Amino acid sequence: AKEPETTPTALTPRGTNSSVAMQPGRVSYKKPAPLLEKSTVLRAAHSEGLTEIRNMLPARYAYRPWTLVYGTDKHGFSIRTFYEKASQWEACLLFIEDSKGHVFGGFSSAPWEVQDSFFGSGETFLFRLFPRADIYPWIASENSYFMYAKADHFEMGSGGKPGIWVDEELKNGFSGKCKTFQNDCLASSEDFQIA
């Protein structure tokens, strides 16, 4: 999985009382995936949460190191460039840090490409990493509004409000409770600015 980015508690999937439920026979990692490039968003304090995200990933991605594919500090503030870079990968992790230091994002189960309708699969999930860590997997009985990509914005989750919505300049966003993942607001407030 790759780590597109916009510049000490374990994650607990909503509805469970323990850390991420593991499938029988599946490897449970004790530390985060190695980062192949320094991140401006991910810090040592996020280690436990990153480990839980790694354990939530489909097994075919969990063992792989993470590589930075897109970062605003390196590639600028352009949704077009984000799509150009992220479309080269079959799945990715999106990490966003808002202007108040909250870190959150999602695992996208398909390449980020402009499309006319929602896409992706039930492997998609949202998460909050800081200041409190939570994972929000797909609620199968609700809808399948996983990912949406247009020239002027992208979003993850919908029904009610989008779980994550980001504008074309990758500077402003919105995070609300969506039916797809039944997540809480992931950012410092529903309307947020990206750091």
C-alpha positions as a printed NumPy array, in Angstrom:
array([[  0.   ,   0.   ,   0.   ],
       [  1.189,   3.515,  -0.578],
       [  1.008,   6.557,   1.622],
       [ -0.47 ,   9.635,  -0.055],
       [ -0.524,  12.393,   2.476],
       [ -1.508,  16.008,   2.66 ],
       [  1.506,  17.432,   4.478],
       [ -0.808,   6.082,  22.18 ],
       [ -3.983,   4.222,  22.076],
       [ -4.887,   1.155,  20.02 ],
       [ -7.467,   1.49 ,  17.3  ],
       [-10.72 ,  -0.24 ,  18.024],
       [-13.181,  -0.928,  15.212],
       [-16.572,   0.561,  15.991],
       [-18.806,  -1.986,  17.63 ],
       [-16.035,  -4.06 ,  19.19 ],
       [-14.477,  -4.044,  22.634],
       [-11.029,  -5.209,  21.591],
       [ -8.467,  -4.327,  18.984],
       [ -9.006,  -5.257,  15.341],
       [-10.701,  -8.636,  14.997],
       [ -8.318, -11.007,  13.243],
       [ -9.264, -13.815,  10.915],
       [ -8.119, -17.26 ,  12.116],
       [ -4.629, -18.068,  10.858],
       [ -3.878, -14.475,   9.877],
       [ -0.593, -12.879,  10.933],
       [ -0.939, -10.192,  13.592],
       [  1.772,  -7.556,  13.299],
       [  3.308,  -6.034,  16.439],
       [  4.663,  -2.875,  14.793],
       [  3.795,  -0.545,  11.919],
       [  4.844,  -1.285,   8.366],
       [  8.25 ,   0.153,   7.488],
       [  8.125,   3.567,   5.766],
       [ 10.364,   3.757,   2.692],
       [ 10.392,   7.56 ,   2.843],
       [ 10.087,  10.051,   5.704],
       [  6.548,  11.308,   6.319],
       [  5.604,  14.831,   7.37 ],
       [  2.316,  13.52 ,   8.822],
       [  3.175,  10.231,  10.547],
       [  5.121,  10.378,  13.809],
       [  6.524,   7.914,  16.351],
       [  3.597,   8.767,  18.673],
       [  1.257,   7.198,  16.058],
       [  3.007,   3.809,  16.226],
       [  0.25 ,   1.842,  17.981],
       [ -2.481,   3.22 ,  15.737],
       [ -0.415,   2.572,  12.603],
       [  0.096,  -1.024,  13.738],
       [ -3.664,  -1.473,  14.071],
       [ -4.21 ,   0.048,  10.609],
       [ -1.643,  -2.41 ,   9.247],
       [ -3.527,  -5.284,  10.88 ],
       [ -6.806,  -4.073,   9.337],
       [ -5.39 ,  -4.055,   5.804],
       [ -6.176,  -6.962,   3.499],
       [ -3.483,  -9.636,   4.044],
       [ -2.06 ,  -9.087,   0.548],
       [ -1.008,  -5.543,   1.593],
       [ -0.29 ,  -5.847,   5.316],
       [  3.186,  -7.353,   4.886],
       [  4.423,  -4.668,   2.465],
       [  6.432,  -1.564,   3.393],
       [  4.717,   1.776,   2.777],
       [  6.009,   4.201,   0.188],
       [  5.083,   7.84 ,  -0.197],
       [  3.31 ,   8.311,  -3.522],
       [  1.944,  11.814,  -3.064],
       [  2.553,  14.527,  -0.5  ],
       [  1.575,  18.181,  -0.758],
       [  4.974,  19.276,   0.561],
       [  6.655,  17.394,  -2.295],
       [  4.098,  17.47 ,  -5.141],
       [  2.083,  20.638,  -4.51 ],
       [ -1.637,  21.173,  -3.956],
       [ -3.269,  19.617,  -7.011],
       [ -5.996,  16.99 ,  -7.148],
       [ -4.933,  16.258, -10.726],
       [ -1.404,  15.355,  -9.577],
       [ -2.849,  13.339,  -6.688],
       [ -4.953,  11.301,  -9.169],
       [ -1.999,  10.944, -11.552],
       [  0.187,   9.484,  -8.799],
       [ -2.456,   7.481,  -6.878],
       [ -4.025,   5.935, -10.005],
       [ -0.84 ,   3.911, -10.504],
       [ -1.561,   1.827,  -7.401],
       [ -4.338,  -0.736,  -6.901],
       [ -4.908,   0.424,  -3.311],
       [ -3.538,   3.051,  -0.958],
       [ -3.635,   4.595,   2.47 ],
       [ -4.608,   8.242,   2.62 ],
       [ -3.324,  10.238,   5.614],
       [ -4.536,  13.789,   6.21 ],
       [ -3.4  ,  16.183,   8.933],
       [ -5.694,  19.123,   9.542],
       [ -4.596,  22.581,  10.663],
       [ -5.304,  21.671,  14.318],
       [ -3.077,  18.573,  14.277],
       [ -5.749,  15.886,  13.905],
       [ -4.554,  12.979,  11.731],
       [ -7.06 ,  10.733,   9.951],
       [ -7.73 ,   9.079,   6.628],
       [ -8.768,   5.913,   4.915],
       [ -7.72 ,   2.801,   3.064],
       [ -8.844,   2.989,  -0.551],
       [ -9.446,  -0.388,  -2.13 ],
       [ -9.13 ,   0.795,  -5.743],
       [ -6.996,   3.228,  -7.771],
       [ -7.986,   6.891,  -7.433],
       [ -9.355,   7.765, -10.892],
       [-12.105,  10.177, -11.899],
       [-15.324,   8.21 , -12.395],
       [-19.046,   8.874, -12.814],
       [-20.129,   6.92 ,  -9.754],
       [-18.887,   5.501,  -6.462],
       [-16.315,   2.712,  -6.725],
       [-14.116,   0.533,  -4.517],
       [-14.975,  -2.459,  -2.354],
       [-15.923,  -3.439,   1.188],
       [-12.222,  -3.634,   2.051],
       [-12.266,   0.18 ,   2.19 ],
       [-12.249,   1.675,   5.693],
       [-11.817,   5.018,   7.425],
       [ -9.729,   5.764,  10.498],
       [ -8.772,   8.43 ,  12.955],
       [ -5.146,   8.281,  14.091],
       [ -4.694,  11.334,  16.348],
       [ -5.662,  12.598,  18.922],
       [ -7.777,   9.467,  19.499],
       [ -7.443,   6.346,  17.393],
       [-10.424,   4.516,  15.851],
       [-11.081,   2.342,  12.807],
       [-14.391,   2.437,  10.934],
       [-14.867,  -0.596,   8.645],
       [-17.67 ,  -0.858,   6.109],
       [-21.187,  -1.457,   7.442],
       [-22.435,  -3.942,   4.83 ],
       [-26.145,  -3.391,   5.479],
       [-25.999,   0.336,   4.687],
       [-24.576,   1.206,   1.242],
       [-21.503,   0.718,  -0.933],
       [-20.458,   4.36 ,  -1.333],
       [-16.774,   3.669,  -0.777],
       [-14.868,   6.123,  -2.981],
       [-15.868,   8.968,  -5.279],
       [-13.472,  10.905,  -7.508],
       [-14.35 ,  13.977,  -9.572],
       [-12.164,  16.674, -11.13 ],
       [-13.109,  19.105,  -8.347],
       [-13.084,  16.847,  -5.243],
       [-12.803,  13.332,  -3.859],
       [-14.621,  11.616,  -1.032],
       [-14.769,   8.41 ,   0.955],
       [-18.075,   7.206,   2.357],
       [-21.476,   8.809,   1.911],
       [-25.111,   8.602,   2.894],
       [-26.   ,  11.465,   5.163],
       [-22.633,  13.23 ,   4.97 ],
       [-19.318,  12.174,   3.426],
       [-16.877,  10.486,   5.8  ],
       [-14.068,  12.428,   4.104],
       [-14.466,  15.086,   1.4  ],
       [-11.482,  17.064,   0.026],
       [-11.525,  19.926,  -2.505],
       [ -9.533,  20.167,  -5.731],
       [ -6.835,  22.366,  -4.176],
       [ -6.315,  19.826,  -1.361],
       [ -6.627,  22.651,   1.156],
       [-10.163,  22.335,   2.536],
       [-12.221,  19.367,   3.552],
       [-15.243,  18.061,   5.377],
       [-15.732,  15.031,   7.61 ],
       [-19.125,  13.95 ,   8.886],
       [-20.974,  10.834,   9.947],
       [-21.69 ,   8.72 ,   6.865],
       [-23.854,   5.632,   6.595],
       [-21.173,   3.664,   4.727],
       [-18.845,   3.516,   7.745],
       [-20.983,   5.045,  10.523],
       [-17.933,   7.035,  11.564],
       [-17.731,  10.019,  13.832],
       [-16.231,  13.233,  12.475],
       [-12.594,  12.32 ,  11.858],
       [-11.121,  15.839,  11.793],
       [-10.954,  18.551,  14.434],
       [-14.339,  19.8  ,  13.143],
       [-16.654,  18.89 ,  10.259],
       [-15.196,  21.684,   8.108],
       [-11.408,  21.574,   8.253],
       [ -8.319,  22.98 ,   6.607],
       [ -5.487,  20.687,   5.593],
       [ -2.131,  21.469,   7.24 ]])
